[in-house]
Structures are given as C-alpha cells and as structure tokens.
C-alpha cells in the first residue's frame, strides 16, 4: 500500500479524567491540511505584495504624470509672466511716445478731421467684456485657464500693437504738421478776402504775409522734403515743401534759397531768406499751408502771438 494511503491513529489522553481520544487520519489528508495551514498565509502575503507593488507602480506613474504637468504649468506660468512684463514695457513705451508738445497738439487741431481720421484711424477695439467668446470658456481645468489667459494676452498684445501703430502715426502727423513761425516779423496781411494792393479789387488771399527785415532767415515749419525751389511768377522765388499726409507749405518772395529740390528738412531748418521778389510791395514772406488739396489759414497752426520781434 502506498505510504500516502496508509491510515494512522492519533491517541490523545487526558490525565485528569483518564479519557482517551483517538483520531484516525490518512497521511495524505494530514499533509494536505498541513500544507494548507502553512501555504495560505504565504499565498496571502504574496497576493498582498503583488497588489501593493501594482499600487506603488500606479502611484509612480501618476507622480510622473503630475511632475510632467507641473513642469508644463511652470513653463506656462513663466511664459505668461514674461508676456505680462513685456506688455508692461509696451504700455510704458506707448505712454512715453504718446506725449506731444502743446504747439504740436494745437497745430494738429487745425487739420481737417478727415485727414486725421485717415492717418491716425479710430473705432472700437476688440471686445473685452463678458460678450467676448473667450470669456465663455469654462475654466474647468488649469489647462483651460492657461489657454484662456494666453488668448487674452494675445488679444491684448494685438490691441497694443494697433494702439502703438496709431501712436506712431500720430507722432508722424505731428512732425508733418506746421507748428512754428516761419520767420520773425509782424503779420501785415491775413488769410482771407482783402483789397488787392495793386488793383484795389477784392481778392481772396490764401496766405499769411509776415513783414520782416530783408535777408532774415526763413524756417521750415515742419518735417518734410523740398519739392521745388524756383522762380514762380507773382510769388517770385518760391519754395514748396511736402510734409506727407497731404500737407504742403509754400514760402514766397524769397531773396534767395538755402535748399535744393529733394532736400530733407527738419522743423526749424533754414530754407531761404526774406525778400521782395515777384509781385511784392515790400520785404515780406508769403506763407501758405495746404492740406488735402485746399488752402488753410496758417494762423491756425501757430501759437497765438499777433506780433513777433524783429530782433
């Protein structure tokens, strides 16, 4: 008979009462029971260990994912901080460039409204309130928040670029707008209808005459380019300067020129000298301002001084 099929009797004696207890078991059953008793804790420990290892691996994976996301958020935060700092710089630069002197501001007020709108522009900017689609995005996750902020900053930068362009155009228009007296003297004839000094008839005078000492310097009243410097019939020696944006100035009756056609001039540069060439009754400067093809009253572009010193 195989050893595992043999039966064994286990006798247990209780000394106090003298009772005997007998148990008959097969060796096979006893071995199985012993293995079960010893193996169950081992199997349970192995199972718990495997489960714990799986959980630990899942936690490691989640931690790695969070570290990657946090790294992305830190990069996004640094990018947004850099963008905001850059926008602060842009705003400060715009504020600085937006400042114009009083004379330029006053002179620009005299320009035709259509010209100013054409150059500087205007109109409403992009929506920035709750009606903006960006504001309807649900901030359900950090990614949504960063994307929304990035879009808002992008829109703000676009708006600031538009404002900056407008400021540059405004500054260029200010440079091109006549704003200083072309020479020292006193106003002898104003813009508008007057009595012709030669015929006595009523005529329209499209300039302002400034009487001054013969040979006194004549200044360019704004940034521009000399279009012509030549003899021109009744106006004698005449200089025409184009300033851009449809603005032109004309300086007549000069005794001689200090510039040539094509010369770039700055406001305040000497372009010629007061004379009495052409149809003139005395030494003076004939000064015209044109915008969009029509003459404007030059006195509107000058500081309110009726008479200038001849010294």
NUSE-109621 format. One record per residue (C-alpha): residue number from 1; x, z, y; residue in one letter. Coordinates in nm, 2 decimals. Layout:
<atoms>
ATOM NUM X Z Y a
...
</atoms>
This chain:
<atoms>
ATOM 1 0.00 0.00 0.00 x
ATOM 2 0.14 -0.09 0.34 x
ATOM 3 0.26 0.21 0.54 x
ATOM 4 0.02 0.14 0.83 x
ATOM 5 -0.28 0.16 0.60 x
ATOM 6 -0.19 0.50 0.44 x
ATOM 7 -0.40 0.80 0.53 x
ATOM 8 -0.27 1.13 0.65 x
ATOM 9 -0.43 1.46 0.67 x
ATOM 10 -0.36 1.69 0.96 x
ATOM 11 -0.43 2.06 0.90 x
ATOM 12 -0.48 2.30 1.19 x
ATOM 13 -0.50 2.67 1.10 x
ATOM 14 -0.64 2.93 1.34 x
ATOM 15 -0.47 3.26 1.26 x
ATOM 16 -0.72 3.49 1.42 x
ATOM 17 -1.01 3.39 1.20 x
ATOM 18 -0.82 3.21 0.93 x
ATOM 19 -1.01 2.89 0.97 x
ATOM 20 -0.86 2.57 0.87 x
ATOM 21 -0.94 2.23 1.03 x
ATOM 22 -0.85 1.92 0.85 x
ATOM 23 -0.84 1.57 1.01 x
ATOM 24 -0.77 1.25 0.81 x
ATOM 25 -0.63 0.96 1.01 x
ATOM 26 -0.47 0.63 0.93 x
ATOM 27 -0.12 0.58 1.06 x
ATOM 28 -0.23 0.26 1.22 x
ATOM 29 -0.51 0.42 1.43 x
ATOM 30 -0.27 0.70 1.53 x
ATOM 31 -0.01 0.46 1.65 x
ATOM 32 -0.27 0.26 1.85 x
ATOM 33 -0.40 0.57 2.01 x
ATOM 34 -0.06 0.69 2.10 x
ATOM 35 0.03 0.35 2.25 x
ATOM 36 -0.29 0.35 2.44 x
ATOM 37 -0.23 0.70 2.58 x
ATOM 38 0.13 0.61 2.68 x
ATOM 39 0.07 0.25 2.79 x
ATOM 40 -0.24 0.30 3.01 x
ATOM 41 -0.05 0.48 3.29 x
ATOM 42 0.23 0.23 3.26 x
ATOM 43 -0.02 -0.06 3.29 x
ATOM 44 -0.20 0.11 3.58 x
ATOM 45 0.13 0.16 3.76 x
ATOM 46 0.24 -0.20 3.71 x
ATOM 47 -0.10 -0.31 3.84 x
ATOM 48 -0.08 -0.09 4.14 x
ATOM 49 0.27 -0.20 4.21 x
ATOM 50 0.17 -0.57 4.19 x
ATOM 51 -0.13 -0.51 4.42 x
ATOM 52 0.10 -0.32 4.67 x
ATOM 53 0.35 -0.60 4.66 x
ATOM 54 0.08 -0.85 4.73 x
ATOM 55 -0.05 -0.64 5.03 x
ATOM 56 0.30 -0.60 5.16 x
ATOM 57 0.37 -0.97 5.14 x
ATOM 58 0.04 -1.04 5.32 x
ATOM 59 0.13 -0.79 5.59 x
ATOM 60 0.47 -0.95 5.63 x
ATOM 61 0.31 -1.29 5.66 x
ATOM 62 0.06 -1.15 5.92 x
ATOM 63 0.35 -0.99 6.11 x
ATOM 64 0.55 -1.31 6.11 x
ATOM 65 0.24 -1.49 6.24 x
ATOM 66 0.19 -1.23 6.51 x
ATOM 67 0.55 -1.25 6.61 x
ATOM 68 0.52 -1.63 6.65 x
ATOM 69 0.20 -1.59 6.85 x
ATOM 70 0.36 -1.32 7.07 x
ATOM 71 0.66 -1.54 7.13 x
ATOM 72 0.43 -1.82 7.23 x
ATOM 73 0.23 -1.58 7.46 x
ATOM 74 0.56 -1.46 7.62 x
ATOM 75 0.67 -1.81 7.68 x
ATOM 76 0.33 -1.90 7.83 x
ATOM 77 0.34 -1.58 8.05 x
ATOM 78 0.69 -1.67 8.17 x
ATOM 79 0.57 -2.03 8.24 x
ATOM 80 0.26 -1.90 8.43 x
ATOM 81 0.48 -1.66 8.63 x
ATOM 82 0.72 -1.93 8.72 x
ATOM 83 0.44 -2.16 8.82 x
ATOM 84 0.29 -1.89 9.04 x
ATOM 85 0.62 -1.83 9.20 x
ATOM 86 0.66 -2.20 9.26 x
ATOM 87 0.32 -2.22 9.42 x
ATOM 88 0.41 -1.93 9.65 x
ATOM 89 0.71 -2.13 9.76 x
ATOM 90 0.50 -2.44 9.81 x
ATOM 91 0.24 -2.24 10.02 x
ATOM 92 0.52 -2.08 10.23 x
ATOM 93 0.67 -2.42 10.29 x
ATOM 94 0.33 -2.57 10.39 x
ATOM 95 0.27 -2.28 10.63 x
ATOM 96 0.61 -2.34 10.79 x
ATOM 97 0.56 -2.72 10.82 x
ATOM 98 0.20 -2.68 10.95 x
ATOM 99 0.33 -2.52 11.27 x
ATOM 100 0.32 -2.77 11.57 x
ATOM 101 0.42 -2.71 11.93 x
ATOM 102 0.14 -2.68 12.19 x
ATOM 103 0.23 -3.00 12.36 x
ATOM 104 0.20 -3.20 12.03 x
ATOM 105 -0.13 -3.04 11.94 x
ATOM 106 -0.27 -3.11 12.29 x
ATOM 107 -0.15 -3.47 12.28 x
ATOM 108 -0.29 -3.53 11.93 x
ATOM 109 -0.64 -3.41 12.06 x
ATOM 110 -0.64 -3.72 12.28 x
ATOM 111 -0.60 -3.96 11.99 x
ATOM 112 -0.91 -4.15 11.86 x
ATOM 113 -1.09 -3.95 11.59 x
ATOM 114 -1.09 -4.25 11.36 x
ATOM 115 -0.72 -4.27 11.38 x
ATOM 116 -0.67 -3.90 11.30 x
ATOM 117 -0.91 -3.92 11.00 x
ATOM 118 -0.74 -4.23 10.87 x
ATOM 119 -0.39 -4.07 10.89 x
ATOM 120 -0.45 -3.71 10.80 x
ATOM 121 -0.76 -3.75 10.59 x
ATOM 122 -1.01 -3.48 10.50 x
ATOM 123 -1.31 -3.40 10.29 x
ATOM 124 -1.39 -3.14 10.04 x
ATOM 125 -1.13 -3.04 9.78 x
ATOM 126 -1.19 -2.98 9.41 x
ATOM 127 -1.45 -2.72 9.31 x
ATOM 128 -1.30 -2.38 9.26 x
ATOM 129 -1.61 -2.17 9.21 x
ATOM 130 -1.83 -2.10 8.91 x
ATOM 131 -1.96 -2.46 8.91 x
ATOM 132 -1.62 -2.58 8.81 x
ATOM 133 -1.62 -2.67 8.44 x
ATOM 134 -1.30 -2.47 8.40 x
ATOM 135 -1.50 -2.15 8.47 x
ATOM 136 -1.75 -2.22 8.20 x
ATOM 137 -1.48 -2.20 7.93 x
ATOM 138 -1.54 -1.89 7.71 x
ATOM 139 -1.24 -1.65 7.73 x
ATOM 140 -1.28 -1.56 7.36 x
ATOM 141 -0.91 -1.56 7.28 x
ATOM 142 -0.57 -1.53 7.45 x
ATOM 143 -0.51 -1.90 7.39 x
ATOM 144 -0.83 -1.98 7.59 x
ATOM 145 -0.72 -1.75 7.87 x
ATOM 146 -0.37 -1.91 7.90 x
ATOM 147 -0.51 -2.26 7.87 x
ATOM 148 -0.77 -2.18 8.15 x
ATOM 149 -0.50 -2.03 8.37 x
ATOM 150 -0.27 -2.33 8.31 x
ATOM 151 -0.55 -2.57 8.40 x
ATOM 152 -0.64 -2.37 8.71 x
ATOM 153 -0.28 -2.36 8.83 x
ATOM 154 -0.25 -2.73 8.76 x
ATOM 155 -0.56 -2.80 8.98 x
ATOM 156 -0.42 -2.57 9.25 x
ATOM 157 -0.09 -2.75 9.24 x
ATOM 158 -0.27 -3.08 9.28 x
ATOM 159 -0.47 -2.94 9.57 x
ATOM 160 -0.15 -2.80 9.73 x
ATOM 161 0.02 -3.14 9.68 x
ATOM 162 -0.27 -3.30 9.86 x
ATOM 163 -0.25 -3.04 10.14 x
ATOM 164 0.13 -3.09 10.16 x
ATOM 165 0.08 -3.46 10.20 x
ATOM 166 -0.18 -3.41 10.47 x
ATOM 167 0.07 -3.17 10.65 x
ATOM 168 0.34 -3.43 10.63 x
ATOM 169 0.11 -3.70 10.76 x
ATOM 170 0.00 -3.46 11.04 x
ATOM 171 0.36 -3.39 11.13 x
ATOM 172 0.45 -3.76 11.13 x
ATOM 173 0.15 -3.83 11.35 x
ATOM 174 0.26 -3.56 11.59 x
ATOM 175 0.61 -3.72 11.60 x
ATOM 176 0.45 -4.05 11.68 x
ATOM 177 0.21 -3.92 11.95 x
ATOM 178 0.34 -3.95 12.31 x
ATOM 179 0.36 -3.59 12.44 x
ATOM 180 0.62 -3.57 12.72 x
ATOM 181 0.65 -3.72 13.07 x
ATOM 182 0.85 -4.05 13.06 x
ATOM 183 1.03 -3.97 13.39 x
ATOM 184 1.04 -3.71 13.67 x
ATOM 185 0.83 -3.81 13.97 x
ATOM 186 0.48 -3.79 14.10 x
ATOM 187 0.16 -3.97 14.00 x
ATOM 188 0.09 -4.25 14.25 x
ATOM 189 -0.18 -4.43 14.06 x
ATOM 190 -0.41 -4.31 13.78 x
ATOM 191 -0.57 -4.48 13.48 x
ATOM 192 -0.90 -4.65 13.55 x
ATOM 193 -1.06 -4.86 13.82 x
ATOM 194 -0.87 -4.88 14.15 x
ATOM 195 -0.81 -5.10 14.45 x
ATOM 196 -0.55 -5.37 14.39 x
ATOM 197 -0.26 -5.31 14.63 x
ATOM 198 -0.21 -5.68 14.68 x
ATOM 199 -0.56 -5.83 14.68 x
ATOM 200 -0.77 -5.53 14.78 x
ATOM 201 -1.01 -5.61 14.49 x
ATOM 202 -1.14 -5.36 14.24 x
ATOM 203 -0.95 -5.39 13.92 x
ATOM 204 -0.90 -5.18 13.60 x
ATOM 205 -0.56 -5.02 13.59 x
ATOM 206 -0.48 -4.95 13.22 x
ATOM 207 -0.17 -4.74 13.30 x
ATOM 208 -0.04 -4.44 13.50 x
ATOM 209 0.21 -4.51 13.77 x
ATOM 210 0.48 -4.25 13.83 x
ATOM 211 0.67 -4.29 14.16 x
ATOM 212 1.03 -4.19 14.12 x
ATOM 213 1.38 -4.24 14.26 x
ATOM 214 1.53 -4.58 14.18 x
ATOM 215 1.75 -4.57 13.88 x
ATOM 216 1.61 -4.24 13.74 x
ATOM 217 1.62 -4.23 13.35 x
ATOM 218 1.30 -4.33 13.16 x
ATOM 219 1.25 -4.15 12.83 x
ATOM 220 1.08 -4.25 12.51 x
ATOM 221 0.77 -4.02 12.48 x
ATOM 222 0.76 -4.02 12.10 x
ATOM 223 0.95 -4.12 11.79 x
ATOM 224 0.94 -4.49 11.73 x
ATOM 225 1.10 -4.83 11.72 x
ATOM 226 1.16 -5.06 12.02 x
ATOM 227 0.96 -5.37 11.96 x
ATOM 228 1.07 -5.56 12.28 x
ATOM 229 1.28 -5.51 12.59 x
ATOM 230 1.25 -5.81 12.82 x
ATOM 231 1.11 -5.96 13.13 x
ATOM 232 0.73 -5.97 13.13 x
ATOM 233 0.57 -6.14 13.44 x
ATOM 234 0.40 -5.89 13.67 x
ATOM 235 0.53 -5.59 13.48 x
ATOM 236 0.89 -5.70 13.54 x
ATOM 237 1.14 -5.55 13.29 x
ATOM 238 0.92 -5.41 13.02 x
ATOM 239 0.99 -5.20 12.71 x
ATOM 240 0.74 -5.18 12.43 x
ATOM 241 0.78 -4.91 12.16 x
ATOM 242 0.58 -4.90 11.84 x
ATOM 243 0.54 -4.54 11.71 x
ATOM 244 0.34 -4.62 11.39 x
ATOM 245 -0.02 -4.53 11.30 x
ATOM 246 -0.14 -4.80 11.55 x
ATOM 247 0.02 -4.62 11.86 x
ATOM 248 0.22 -4.81 12.12 x
ATOM 249 0.37 -4.72 12.46 x
ATOM 250 0.48 -4.96 12.73 x
ATOM 251 0.72 -4.89 13.02 x
ATOM 252 0.72 -5.14 13.31 x
ATOM 253 0.90 -5.23 13.63 x
ATOM 254 1.24 -5.10 13.50 x
ATOM 255 1.56 -5.19 13.68 x
ATOM 256 1.75 -5.22 13.36 x
ATOM 257 1.73 -5.14 12.98 x
ATOM 258 1.92 -4.88 12.78 x
ATOM 259 1.80 -5.00 12.44 x
ATOM 260 1.75 -5.33 12.25 x
ATOM 261 1.47 -5.46 12.03 x
ATOM 262 1.49 -5.29 11.69 x
ATOM 263 1.64 -4.97 11.82 x
ATOM 264 1.50 -4.65 11.66 x
ATOM 265 1.44 -4.39 11.93 x
ATOM 266 1.36 -4.02 11.92 x
ATOM 267 1.13 -3.84 12.17 x
ATOM 268 1.33 -3.78 12.48 x
ATOM 269 1.59 -4.06 12.43 x
ATOM 270 1.68 -4.26 12.74 x
ATOM 271 1.54 -4.62 12.70 x
ATOM 272 1.58 -4.75 13.06 x
ATOM 273 1.58 -4.68 13.43 x
ATOM 274 1.31 -4.67 13.70 x
ATOM 275 1.30 -4.98 13.92 x
ATOM 276 1.06 -5.21 14.11 x
ATOM 277 1.09 -5.54 13.91 x
ATOM 278 0.79 -5.77 13.88 x
ATOM 279 0.47 -5.72 14.09 x
ATOM 280 0.55 -5.39 14.25 x
ATOM 281 0.52 -5.23 14.59 x
ATOM 282 0.80 -4.98 14.54 x
ATOM 283 1.02 -4.79 14.29 x
ATOM 284 0.80 -4.65 14.01 x
ATOM 285 0.73 -4.65 13.64 x
ATOM 286 0.43 -4.83 13.50 x
ATOM 287 0.34 -4.63 13.18 x
ATOM 288 0.08 -4.73 12.92 x
ATOM 289 -0.04 -4.57 12.59 x
ATOM 290 -0.23 -4.78 12.33 x
ATOM 291 -0.39 -4.67 12.01 x
ATOM 292 -0.58 -4.89 11.76 x
ATOM 293 -0.55 -5.19 12.00 x
ATOM 294 -0.70 -5.03 12.31 x
ATOM 295 -0.55 -4.86 12.61 x
ATOM 296 -0.59 -4.48 12.65 x
ATOM 297 -0.54 -4.26 12.96 x
ATOM 298 -0.18 -4.15 12.95 x
ATOM 299 -0.25 -3.83 13.14 x
ATOM 300 -0.45 -3.70 12.83 x
ATOM 301 -0.12 -3.68 12.64 x
ATOM 302 0.07 -3.49 12.90 x
ATOM 303 0.08 -3.12 12.99 x
ATOM 304 -0.15 -3.05 13.29 x
ATOM 305 0.11 -3.09 13.56 x
ATOM 306 0.00 -3.31 13.86 x
ATOM 307 0.33 -3.35 14.02 x
ATOM 308 0.68 -3.34 13.88 x
ATOM 309 1.00 -3.25 14.07 x
ATOM 310 1.22 -3.55 14.17 x
ATOM 311 1.54 -3.34 14.14 x
</atoms>
